[in-house]
Amino acid sequence: MRFDAAIIGGGAAGNMTAWLLARRGYKIVVLEKKGSIGKEVCGGLVTHRVLEMSKTEAVLNEIKGAYVYFPDGREICIGGDKTHAYVIDRRKFDSELAEKAMAEGAVYKLKFAVKKISGDRIEGKEDIKFDYLIGADGALSKVAKQFDMGDIGYINAVQGEAKIHADENFVRVYINKSIAPGFFSWIIPDGEKARIGLGSSEKGLKKKIDDFAKMLKAEIKNVKGGIIPVGMRKFFRDNVALIGDAAGQVKATSGGGIYASLLAANILAENFPDFKKYEEEFMKKFGREIKKTILARKIFLKLGNEDFNYIANYIEKEIEIINKYGDIDYQAKVAKEVVKRHPAIAVYLLKKIIWP
Ligand SMILES: Cc1cc2nc3c(=O)[nH]c(=O)nc-3n(C[C@H](O)[C@H](O)[C@H](O)COP(=O)(O)OP(=O)(O)OC[C@H]3O[C@@H](n4cnc5c(N)ncnc54)[C@H](O)[C@@H]3O)c2cc1C
């Protein structure tokens, strides 16, 4: 069968794109290698923007703030005043989007692992022909590889579940090189359980999550691995586009990618099939923000526990500013406001980059 667009990957990015394109009258097929829709390893922490774009009913918990733990033992509470974020059931979220896409006429083919694309044909358990191809196939995108759309970096992550802090409205974040070198560790309460995980630029995540569990005195079950992309690939080449994790549309500071995926799907659908316009618009609306997080990550990787403690001093001093400007989706603004008030931080960080 021939389709206007074949979308490879039925995750947040692929399903949202399928929904919006099918709604505009395009003939769409989504090919998903798994037997069911829904990502398993994800914190599922999103803002109101994601709820508005997806019209999801998969919200499990509301998050009013965060306790951030620093290596010297300090606990700093951020927010607490109102709801800042939501925890979603990621399986339900992805499935809802797929159902919306199907209701608009998109065709779904599950257990369809795309192995080879030749010209305008996808070879798999059946032949699929397309005018346009959209790679929404995650961080390790086969589409990106086949069409030579750029190499990026990765953060390895693990996440499981435990009962601690499960019914609270605060996430907990540990910034500590001894626990999660090269990233951070987290506890995200979903109302019944807490999602406990960590990312790292180093190997040996099994031991790291076991150590974290010991520290928390928690029994973490159902631990699974995941990958967070760092850096953006080319968004398109001829009639092929990438979206979501495949394109690297993820904040390198937090690993959050759901908002960017949905935003990108909106921009792609609005401009389809002009992929150049899709790239330009996304870069204007969110690409610059992602670039800033990539720079912030480069700096973060040069820092040690003493530096985190030093920065904590300023966070404590500027809690009001952080509460005023803090936004999970747009993190650069709050960093800029704090540095504006304390240029000493910029000087300190600059020295770290030049003389680590
Ligand atoms: C541990 C962890 C925690 C996270 N927490 C958060 C969070 O709290 N908030 C947030 O916003 N983001 C979070 N993220 C990021 C978020 O999960 C991703 O950004 C998001 O899932 C991107 O969606 P996607 O559709 O691009 O990719 P995915 O959801 O990974 O979907 C890709 C799909 O493509 C399919 N696929 C791959 N290859 C093929 C193939 N060859 N043929 C057919 N199908 C294929 C896969 O099976 C998969 O279903 C987290 C990520 C990790 C790893």
Ligand as a Chemical Component Dictionary entry (heavy atoms), coordinates in Angstrom:
data_LIG
# 
_chem_comp.id                   LIG 
_chem_comp.type                 NON-POLYMER 
_chem_comp.pdbx_formal_charge   0 
_chem_comp.three_letter_code    LIG 
# 
loop_
_chem_comp_atom.comp_id 
_chem_comp_atom.atom_id 
_chem_comp_atom.alt_atom_id 
_chem_comp_atom.type_symbol 
_chem_comp_atom.charge 
_chem_comp_atom.model_Cartn_x 
_chem_comp_atom.model_Cartn_y 
_chem_comp_atom.model_Cartn_z 
_chem_comp_atom.pdbx_ordinal 
LIG C1  C1  C 0 14.842 7.067  32.196 1  
LIG C2  C2  C 0 14.167 8.131  31.389 2  
LIG C3  C3  C 0 13.355 9.050  32.032 3  
LIG C4  C4  C 0 12.726 10.057 31.291 4  
LIG N1  N1  N 0 11.899 10.934 31.946 5  
LIG C5  C5  C 0 11.271 11.907 31.256 6  
LIG C6  C6  C 0 10.397 12.815 31.912 7  
LIG O1  O1  O 0 10.170 12.726 33.135 8  
LIG N2  N2  N 0 9.813  13.790 31.165 9  
LIG C7  C7  C 0 10.043 13.914 29.820 10 
LIG O2  O2  O 0 9.500  14.839 29.187 11 
LIG N3  N3  N 0 10.860 13.055 29.172 12 
LIG C8  C8  C 0 11.465 12.055 29.850 13 
LIG N4  N4  N 0 12.276 11.170 29.184 14 
LIG C9  C9  C 0 12.447 11.329 27.738 15 
LIG C10 C10 C 0 11.243 10.803 26.978 16 
LIG O3  O3  O 0 10.933 9.495  27.402 17 
LIG C11 C11 C 0 11.546 10.831 25.476 18 
LIG O4  O4  O 0 12.023 12.088 25.121 19 
LIG C12 C12 C 0 10.302 10.503 24.659 20 
LIG O5  O5  O 0 9.881  9.181  24.918 21 
LIG C13 C13 C 0 10.569 10.677 23.167 22 
LIG O6  O6  O 0 9.552  10.080 22.421 23 
LIG P1  P1  P 0 9.871  9.433  20.997 24 
LIG O7  O7  O 0 8.560  9.078  20.421 25 
LIG O8  O8  O 0 10.792 10.303 20.248 26 
LIG O9  O9  O 0 10.708 8.129  21.331 27 
LIG P2  P2  P 0 10.224 6.787  22.023 28 
LIG O10 O10 O 0 9.172  7.071  23.024 29 
LIG O11 O11 O 0 11.467 6.093  22.463 30 
LIG O12 O12 O 0 9.538  5.964  20.834 31 
LIG C14 C14 C 0 10.269 5.398  19.781 32 
LIG C15 C15 C 0 9.482  4.203  19.269 33 
LIG O13 O13 O 0 10.089 3.726  18.085 34 
LIG C16 C16 C 0 10.028 2.321  18.094 35 
LIG N5  N5  N 0 11.081 1.833  17.189 36 
LIG C17 C17 C 0 12.414 1.968  17.305 37 
LIG N6  N6  N 0 13.055 1.413  16.262 38 
LIG C18 C18 C 0 12.086 0.910  15.447 39 
LIG C19 C19 C 0 12.120 0.206  14.203 40 
LIG N7  N7  N 0 13.272 -0.088 13.585 41 
LIG N8  N8  N 0 10.953 -0.170 13.644 42 
LIG C20 C20 C 0 9.771  0.119  14.245 43 
LIG N9  N9  N 0 9.685  0.770  15.434 44 
LIG C21 C21 C 0 10.828 1.170  16.026 45 
LIG C22 C22 C 0 10.264 1.959  19.559 46 
LIG O14 O14 O 0 9.808  0.663  19.867 47 
LIG C23 C23 C 0 9.463  3.056  20.257 48 
LIG O15 O15 O 0 8.137  2.676  20.506 49 
LIG C24 C24 C 0 12.927 10.144 29.897 50 
LIG C25 C25 C 0 13.746 9.222  29.251 51 
LIG C26 C26 C 0 14.361 8.221  29.983 52 
LIG C27 C27 C 0 15.238 7.232  29.272 53 
# 
loop_
_chem_comp_bond.comp_id 
_chem_comp_bond.atom_id_1 
_chem_comp_bond.atom_id_2 
_chem_comp_bond.value_order 
_chem_comp_bond.pdbx_ordinal 
LIG C1  C2  SING 1  
LIG C2  C3  SING 2  
LIG C2  C26 DOUB 3  
LIG C3  C4  DOUB 4  
LIG C4  N1  SING 5  
LIG C4  C24 SING 6  
LIG N1  C5  DOUB 7  
LIG C5  C6  SING 8  
LIG C5  C8  SING 9  
LIG C6  O1  DOUB 10 
LIG C6  N2  SING 11 
LIG N2  C7  SING 12 
LIG C7  O2  DOUB 13 
LIG C7  N3  SING 14 
LIG N3  C8  DOUB 15 
LIG C8  N4  SING 16 
LIG N4  C9  SING 17 
LIG N4  C24 SING 18 
LIG C9  C10 SING 19 
LIG C10 O3  SING 20 
LIG C10 C11 SING 21 
LIG C11 O4  SING 22 
LIG C11 C12 SING 23 
LIG C12 O5  SING 24 
LIG C12 C13 SING 25 
LIG C13 O6  SING 26 
LIG O6  P1  SING 27 
LIG P1  O7  DOUB 28 
LIG P1  O8  SING 29 
LIG P1  O9  SING 30 
LIG O9  P2  SING 31 
LIG P2  O10 DOUB 32 
LIG P2  O11 SING 33 
LIG P2  O12 SING 34 
LIG O12 C14 SING 35 
LIG C14 C15 SING 36 
LIG C15 O13 SING 37 
LIG C15 C23 SING 38 
LIG O13 C16 SING 39 
LIG C16 N5  SING 40 
LIG C16 C22 SING 41 
LIG N5  C17 SING 42 
LIG N5  C21 SING 43 
LIG C17 N6  DOUB 44 
LIG N6  C18 SING 45 
LIG C18 C19 SING 46 
LIG C18 C21 DOUB 47 
LIG C19 N7  SING 48 
LIG C19 N8  DOUB 49 
LIG N8  C20 SING 50 
LIG C20 N9  DOUB 51 
LIG N9  C21 SING 52 
LIG C22 O14 SING 53 
LIG C22 C23 SING 54 
LIG C23 O15 SING 55 
LIG C24 C25 DOUB 56 
LIG C25 C26 SING 57 
LIG C26 C27 SING 58 
# 
